[in-house]
Amino acid sequence: MSAFADAGAGVPVVETERLILRAHRPGDLAESAAMWADPAVTRHIGGVPMPREAVWGKLLRYAGHWLWLGYGYWAVEEKETSALIGEVGFADGKREMEPSLEGMPEIGWALAPQAHGKGLGTEAVRAALAWFDTRAEQTRTACIIHPDNIASIRIANRFGYRETARTTYKEQPTIVFVRPAS
């Protein structure tokens, strides 16, 4: 890490029973790149594995979100193993899509395959929303999910996200979900 960097400055740490949500660090690149290179992860998120360079750009965008917007994505670390198992958080992607998500922070989550099926996605989303809701009163949030991603649709529904539209984003079928302001 650069002597000039303060990785994680201003990013809150959120803990749950099994997880730590924390700032991404430059040292997370290898684990993040491995996760995003796995077809099981990208099957419903873009459809193709991401190269290391694109993952690096993603991590830098996350840091920028926290700096400019006061919210962003956390690295999801499993307490028991200290392994980086995914990410969760909020973004303003300025997506060029209809319907527009302008003005609505967009929640997203992704977990490495070894974390699937254990309720960790639900736990991470619950923690992220609890943090967000105490800071952003009366703010609707959105998420977009591929129609085949049944696990993520279940998580979205569990936390009050309701389907508002079906569209296409980057040539992929997409469902838009919105959660009313808390």
Buried (B, 14 or more C-beta within 10 A) or exposed (E): EEEEEEBBEEBEEBEBEBBBBBBBBEEBBEBBBBBBBBEEBBBBBBEEBBEBEEBBEBBEEBBEBBEEEEBBBBBBBBEEEEBBBBBBBBBBEEBEBEEEBEEBBBBBBBBBEBBBEEEBBBBBBBBBBEBBBEEBEEBBBBBBBBEEBEBBBEBBEEBEBEBEBEBEBEEBEBBBBBBEEB
